[in-house]
Amino acid sequence: MEPEVHFLKHTVLPDFLGIVAGDHLYGTVSNSSGITYEKLSRGAFGRVILGDLPPIESIKSFMFPAREQVAVFPQPDQAESLLQKEFSQTIAGARACDISALGILDKVFIDGDYADPFYERRRRQTVLITTDCVKPAEYCFCNLLGGKPFPEQDFDINFSPVQDGYLAQSGSSKGDDIIAQAKELLTDATADQLEQRQKNRQSAMDKLKEQNRQFEGDVAKKGKKSQFHLLKDSKHNSANCVECGACSYICPTCHCFFLFDQRGKDDPEKNIRLKTWDSCIMANFAKMGGEGAKPTPRPELRNRFENRVRHKFEWMVENLNVVGCVGCGRCEAACMGGSDIRGFLKEIAL
């Protein structure tokens, strides 16, 4: 049975968000940096923009923060209490590529031999409100990896921009409950509105196909046997890399982290264990300790670059049966050297 589709007017979007906001609402807004996420108070829900250009950052940090406390010694119950604390957060404006990326992070942090309880808790207590990409960015290439500029699953509510408002569709039991609570704000979608949604989606898909035409076939087949060893000699490899790590930090699927301990600020007898993002492109990645300790296993930048690409397009396929890239293109947007992963993959295509 086809899911029910409802219409929501622009003017009542803040009221709808008020129903689902929970303890925190993070929405896509326009500011001097572009389209980005902001934590919004109830009086600012009207600033949320849906369906415009994709946000600069992914939603990774809402589930896997750049820095978080994961243990306290010698009082481990203090960290355990963080897992017991109830909270809820709503993310409004997520894109299909980010939803696909969460599926990849789930394989790493939940579906493996050992689940990350902090990540798992955030996933469970988050409401995901997604939106169609009406204006894919010039660096987007989700279509080359089987993606689409609109989500088809794994969201709670999806909004598709149409004239005067949005078409709202539930994608989960959470979403069904939200639709029921917001029924007074919604009307049934008309045939004309459904047709407009389809036209908008096709237009976005056509734009993606056109801007990625020269790379078609070279990205999609990665993860199969390929000439990744050519990265060592590729003119693209690390020539323009300045080793800033921006590609790793902005990537919605990169998940390397570093654990370290430090004394508590308020109690010097207390030791706090922190987990922070790490990047395999950095010179000190995987280095153990200080002087005289184990050196980094990949001292040359070209080797670290090769590792990053092969991890996503070869080894994650072998170990998790999934390509570790969703085609969001944010790595290109963030790269200070102007690198484009599509170009790397095209050059080493069989």
N, C-alpha and C positions, 0 to 999 in steps of 0.2 A: 504494500500500500504506500502511495506517495505521501511524504510528510506534509503536514499542513503548513501553508505559508500565509503570513499575516502582514498587514501594512501598518506602519507607524509613521506618523507625521513628524517632520523635522522639529516642529515646535514642542513636541512632548518627549523628545529624546531625553532631556534632563530628568523628567519624571520617571521614565523607564529606568535610567541608570540609578536613580534614587532607590528603586525597589531592589536592585541587585548589588548595591555598593558594598555591603558587608562592612568590615572594619576599615578597609582601605580600598580606594579605587584609583587605579592608574590608567589614564587614558591618553590617546594620541592627540596632541595639540600642535599648533603652529607657533613657532617662536623664531628668534634670530638664527637658530641653528638649523631650522628646517622643521620637518615633522618628527616629533620626539615624544617620549612618554613623560608624563608628569603625575605626581601624586596630587589629587584634586580634592578640595573640600566640597561640601554639598552645594555651596553657592556658586561653584565654578564648573559644574557638570556641563553647562552649555558650551564650554570651550572645546569639547571633544569633537574631533574631525574624523569621519569615517569614509573610506573609499578613495581618498586622495593618494598622493605618492606614498610609498611604503615608509614606515618610520626608520630613522637612521639606525637605531639599535634594535636588537632582537629582544625576545622576552626571556632569554636564558637566565638573566640575573634575578628574575623573580622566583625562580626555582633553585638556582645554583648561584648564590651571591658571590660577588668578587672577593669577599672577606667575611668569614663567619666563625664564631666560637663553637667548637664541637666537643670540648671536654674541659674539666676543671680538676686539678689535683691539689691536695689529697681529698677533695670533696666531689667525687664524680656525680653525686646525686644532684648537684646544682645544674650541670649540663643536662642531665636526664629530665629535670623539671621543665626545661625549654621545650622538650618534645611533648610534654603533657599539656602545655598551655594551649588553649583553644584560640584560634584566630581565623579570619577569613579575608581573602583578598580577591578583588575582581580586576581583570585586565581587559580593557576595552580598546579594540583597534588592532588586535593581533592578525597576522596574515597566514595564508595557507602554508607558506614556507616555514614559518615558525612552528606551526602545529606539527608539521612533518619532522622538524628538528627535535621537538619534545619527544616524539616517538623514538628517535635515535638515542636521546639522553636517557629515556626510560630503560632501554636495553643495557645501558652502562650502569646506571645507578639503582635500578630496581630489579631487573630480570636476571642479573648475574648471580653468582654464588653468594654474594654478600650485598644486601640492599643498604643504601644510604638512608638512614631514618629521617634525616633532616630534609633531604630532597623529597622523599616519599611523602612526608607530612605536608610540604608546600603544594605538591601536586594534588593531593587529596582535598585540600582546603582552598583551592583556587577555582573561581568561575572564569571561564574563557569566553569572551565575547569577540568574535572574529568579524572580519569584513572583507568583501571582495576587493581586489586590486583593480580599480577602474583605470588607474594611470600607472602601469608598471614603469619602474625606473629604467634608464638606458643600460644599466649594468645587470638587470635581472635576467636570469636564464633558467628558471624553474622548469620550463617546458622541455629543456634538453634532458632533464632527469625524470621525466614522466609526471612532473607536477603541473598544476594549473593555477591561474591567478585568482582562484576562489577555493575555499575549503569544501570538501565533500563529507568529511567525517572527523571525529575526535574533537569537536567543539561543543560548547553548551548552547550558545545562540550565535547565529550568523546574520549579519546585516548586509543586504545588497542595496546600494544606493539606486533609487529611481526618482522620477520627478516628484518633488514636494516631500520626499521622505525616504523610507527604507522598507524593504521586504525583510521580515524577520522569520527565521526558521530555527526550530529547535533541533539539536543534534544529540541530546542525552536526556537522562531522567532529570538532571538538574535543570536543564533547559525547559523541559515540560512543566516543572514546578514554577519556573519564572514566568512562562507564558500564561499559566493559570492565574498567577498573582497580578499580572499586568493586563488581563483581558479587557478591562475598561478603556485602555489606551489603544487597543488594537482593533482593526477591522479585517475582514477577509480580503485577500489579494484578488485583484481583478485579472481577467485574461490579458488586458493591455499591459498591466504592470508586470506580469510574468513574462510577456513577450519582450518588454523593455529590458528586464534583467538578462534574458538570454542574449539580446543584441549587445548589451554592454559587455557581457562575458566573452562573447565571440570577438568583439572588437579588441579587447585586451589580449586575447589569445593570438589574434592576427598580428598585433604589434610585437609580441614576444617572438613569434615565428620569423617575422621580417628582420628584427634586429639581431637574431641569432642564426640566421640562415647560413652564414659562412662557417659556423661551428657545428652544424647539424651532423650527427653521426659520430663526431669525434669525442664528445663528452659522454653521451649516453652509454657507450660500450665500455667505459672505464669500469674497473671492477672485474673485468674478464682479463684473460692473459693479454698483457700489453708490454710495450717497450719502455717501462719506467726507468730502466737503467740509462736511457738516453738523457734523462734529466741532468746527469752528471756533466754532459757536454753541451747541453742545450744553451743557445744564446739567450734564452729567456731566464734560465734558472735563477741565480741569485744576483745577477749583475746590478739590478736597481735596488736591491734590498738594503735598508738602513738598519735592520735588526731592531725595529721599534716594538714588534709584537702586536701591532694594531690588528693585523689580520686574525690572529688567534683570539684576541679579546673581544672583537666585534662579531666573530663567527658564532652562529647559534648552536653549532654542534661540537665545537672544540671543548674538551672537558678535562684537560690536564690540570692537576692542582698540586699544591705544595703544603705540607704540614710543618708547623714549627711551634715551639713553646716559648712563652715569655712570662715574666713575673706579673702578677696582678697589680694594677695601678693603685688600688686602695688597700690591698693586703699583700705585703711582700712575701708572706709565707704561702701564698697561693700561686700556683702555676696554671696558666691558661693555654690550652692548645687551640691554635687557629688554623683554618683551612683557607687558602687563597688561590686565585687563578694562577696558572703558570703557562708558559709558552715554549713549545719545542723549538722555536726559531731563535730563542735567546741563547747566548754563549754559555751561560751557567746552568742551562737546563740539565737536570739529573746529576748535577755535581754534588758529591757528598762531602760535607764539612769544609774546613778551611785549608790552610797550607799543609801540604803533605798528604792530604786525603785523596780519595778517589777523584780523578779529573772527569770532566764532562766526556761522555762517550763519543761525541761528535764535535770535535774542535773546529772543523771547517764549516763555514756558513753554507756552502753548497750541499754538504751532507745533511745539514739540518733542514734545508729547504726540501731536499729529496724526501727526507723522512716525513715531513708534513704532508706532502702531496700523496705519497704512497700510503700513508696511514689512512687517509680519507678514501682513496679510490682503489686500494688493493687489499690492505690488511684488515680493514673493518668489514669488507665483503667476506673475506676468508673466515673471520672470527665471529662476526655478528650477522652475517648475511644481509648487510645493508650498506649502501654507499654513504660515506660520512659527509655528504654535501647535499644541500637542498636547492642550490642554485639561486640563493638570495642575492649574490653578487656584492654583499657588503664589504668583503675583503678587498675588492677592487676600489670601492668608494673610499675606503679608509687608507689604502696603501699610499705612502708618501712617495714611492718610486713609480707609481702608475702601473703596477703589475696587473695582469688579467689572467686568472686561472684558466679561462677558456683558451687563451693563446698557448699556455703550456701544454694543455691536453691535445690541442690540434697539432702541435709540432711533433709530438711523440706518437700520434695515431698510427696504427698499423695500416 
